[in-house]
Amino acid sequence: MKRVMFTALLVTLVASGCITRSGKNLPPIQPLPPTEKAQLEQTVGNFQFTLEGGKMVTSNKAGRQLNDQILSRWKKKGYIAGSQYVKSAAFTGRADYNLTLSGSQYGDSSIVAQVFSGLTLLLIPYTVDTRYDVQYVLEKVATGEKYSAAVEDSFHTTVELLLFLAAPISLRGHNATMDAMADHLYEQLRAEGAFGP
């Protein structure tokens, strides 16, 4: 009996999946490339994280994950040469720019829906709406000049047993949101004069 229950639970976990849908708050843009690719040192300032209606808490880990997603896109698109994380704004002065993230990430989901979904082994879906409010402050190390950028966007996630079939496109909405935020943040900073010669 225990083996049957374990097997059923394992099959359920393997067969469960999700699909994401972009919030589309930010239109797609094509930022101008930089005249020079800069090296960044990046840190997390006051970044708040909340999930499922819980208390908002300062989360360095959530901020680092968000920074990694945005800055990996900057590097892939050729906006920067690379970036290095430093703790608590302990910048070394060896990079071209120092970048500080602040803002918030809020995940809104019904706990009741999650409980019912769990009781039915995810046959009944539940949803999570993730909203971002992101601010960047960028400082040019050589001159001390500061630039700022801010965006707000979101994505919607539906979790359900048979959505594993959508695995090839499951993160399309999430990725579209991250792409848009990355492009808009970079373009705002570039338009203020950052990433120039």
Secondary structure, 3 states (H helix, E strand, C coil): CHHHHHHHHHHHHHHCEEEEEECCCCCCCCCCCCCCCEEEEEEEEEEEEEECCCCCEECHHHHHHHHHHHHHHHHHCCCEEEEEECHHHCCCCCCCEEEEEEEEEEEECCHHHHHHHHHCCCCCCEEEEEEEEEEEEEEECCCCCEEEEEEEEEEEEEEEHHHHHHHHHCCHHHHHHHHHHHHHHHHHHHHCCCCCC
